[in-house]
Amino acid sequence: MSEKKPPEDGQRRRRHLLLKVDAWLDSTLWNMGFRTGQIWEDVTIFFRRFRVRGWKKLAFEVAGEAMTLGTAASVVMLALAMPAFQATQGDWKNRADFAVTFLDRYGTVIGHRGIIHEDSIPVDELPDHFVKAILATEDRRFFDHFGIDFVGLARAMSENARAGGVVQGGSTLTQQLAKNLFLSNERSLERKVKEAFLALWLEANLTKKEILSLYLDRAYMGGGTFGAAAAAQFYFGKKLTDVTLAESAMLAGLFKAPARYAPHVNLPAARARANVVLSNLVQSGFMTEGQVIAARRNPATAVDRGGTEAPDYFLDWAFDETVRIADRFPQHTLVVRTTLDMGLQHAAELAVEGTLRESGQSAKVSQGAVVMIENGGAVRAMVGGRDYGESQFNRATRALRQPGSSFKVYTYAAAMEKGMTPETVVVDGPVTWRGWSPQNYGRSYSGRVTLMSALSRSINTIPVKLARDELGTERIAEMAKAMGVETPLRTDKTIPLGTTEVTVLDQATAYAVFPAGGMQSRRHGLEQIVDYEGNILYDFERDAPPAARVLSEKAVSSMNRILVTIPVSGTARRAALDNGIVSGGKTGTTQAYRDAWYVGFTGNYTAAVWFGNDDYTSTNNITGGTLPAQAFKRLMDYAHQGIELRPVPGIDNPLPAGPHPTASAAARPGETDALPPLVRPRSLSRETTTLLRGVGARLKSALAPALPATAALPDNGTPSQ
């Protein structure tokens, strides 16, 4: 029999094995820690050799912080630039395939856009002196840099510092092309960041000759011309390949400021600028003084164009619309009949320019914009700024500005859709919503008021209460979008007072729903697109979808009843039209008086007017009831001469023209300013109409001494500061 081992021996062996494992772990971990310590000590000793003290340490610390901040800034700039690269994803080069001739509503040629490739000349075939004139003036190191010229930027900064102002620009030719292709002329840090990144992208994807060719084909050259080839034909009546050195210098001088140096407008200034270009040729070493002396003595003379003017802001927008619609057609050489009325366009330009000349300096206002839409959706006039030659940035379609109280109509329209009426009584008193307590202009409250009185007097607390208690901000944004606002809207708690940005075109489109009886306004700038064979590729009446209803007849009638009182007894008395023409509208003034709006309508037209400054600086306390209302009246008084007046939907009881006898008391706190709606008769004879106009004029004259001296009440549509 085998002898069994006692259990104590097995346990002893297991304990011995565990002790051996424990000892191995202890020794291994200790050795590992010891070795790690030795390695760390060796590394520390090694790096002590690089340790600096004193001023060197300070320099290294500053350099390290600069690298850290530089890396963070690069990440931020890249994040800002990323949206710009979306424009490079499509077939952006083929945008130049379009060559479009634009006609006004009556068939008269008003301008051209796009590039006619038969006139686009390869760089190798351009005159040598023309290319040198461009490079000497715009970018001397064009063939040496990679899109951003730090040497040229340093030189420009030095020259500007020496001159005490901006005499040289630091942008390269590639950066200017990036702006022309993908960006706008808006002056902002975000645009400059995008421009720099896109310039690097262009350098990586195109050759230098392609960049130069694209630049020469797309730059605005004044007189409504785009591209050097078109400019040579317009100013000198010849092909670009045939221009002389003097003419090349004059063309090269246009890139800086085409409106200021256009030879058909200001020949002495154009010649002086051309002389600067000739000096640049000599200073850059491209030519000698002896080679340019003949051009100095015999400067170029432009063809007489008789002060030709084009509605360039409208044409830019119409070209974008054409590309969007016609991109599916194989034909890209097109003739487009637009909706523009040159008479109304000229009147709109005069309304903006005249107002700015009279009051711009004292009011500290430098820019204005107007969009005018006829009932039915046709855009009849568009002013995107004061001077297209100075800035091609279209403030009517691209500038995002706070609308102030002019945005309140969407809140009230949503309330009317929910069943409220102009006579619905609400309480004007202190309100707090999510920690925000907006206040009225003047910091006073009126107690129980009707919705008609609240909107007419632009009370701030009421729309906030409606949004908080009845509607919600999402419903207000949905109403604005349904009426025609295309800009993405923020839905924060301040939206009832117009703190989200919109465009002038947005406001004109949306307000045009009121004279359209609650139907979509179907805003459009193109009537027909045809090719050169006469084939109709697009017709608005045939191809555009029918208008959908966005406001019920009851709601639009209620809104119109309120809005027609505002030019009579509300915040827009300066917008009241002559000859008994009934109009409605709403003023808007933003925080710190940065933006002033008036958006109004008659049965025939809707117009949105904005005044402000590109750099968002405050004006001299102008409100929507002052300059915008005045410009609106100028334009609308002209537009309604000699036409059949259409009624404002929902306004049935005609009254003679002029202020209602109770108008002067309408704005007193605690009293309603709801007046009987004023309207031109629908079906009265011409004799009766003339009689009523005369009665209204006499009534207005008799009441004038009793009315307050100020023709418009203050309006502030934003939260208190």
Secondary structure, 3 states (H helix, E strand, C coil): CCCCCCHHHHHHHHHHHHHHHHHHHHHHHHHHHHHHHHHHHHHHHHHHCCCCCCHHHHHHHHHHHHHHHHHHHHHHHHHHHHHHHHHHCCCHHHHHHCEEEEECCCCCEEEEEECCHHHCCCHHHCCHHHHHHHHHHHCCCCCCCCCCCHHHHHHHHHHHHHHCCCCCCCCCHHHHHHHHHHCCCCCCHHHHHHHHHHHHHHHHHCCHHHHHHHHHHHCECCCCCECHHHHHHHHHCCCHHHCCHHHHHHHHCCCCCHHHHCCCCCHHHHHHHHHHHHHHHHHCCCCCHHHHHHHHHCCCCCCCCCCCCCCHHHHHHHHHHHHHHHCCCCCCEEEEEECCCHHHHHHHHHHHHHHHHHHHHHHCCCEEEEEEEECCCEEEEEECCCCCCCCCCCCCCCCCECCHHHHHHHHHHHHHHCCCCCCCEEEECCCCECCECCCCCCCCCCEEEEHHHHHHCCCCHHHHHHHHHHHCHHHHHHHHHHHCCCCCCCCCCCHHHCCCCECHHHHHHHHCCCCCCCECCCCECEEEEEECCCCEEEEHHHHCCCCCECCCHHHHHHHHHHHCCHHHHCCCHHHCCCCCCCCEEEEEECHHHCEEEEEEECCCEEEEEEEECCCCCCCCCCCCCCHHHHHHHHHHHHHCCCCCCCCCCCCCCCCCCCCCCCHHHCCCCCCCCCCCCCCCCCCCCHHHHHHHHHHHHHHHHHHHHHCCCCCCCCCCCCCCC
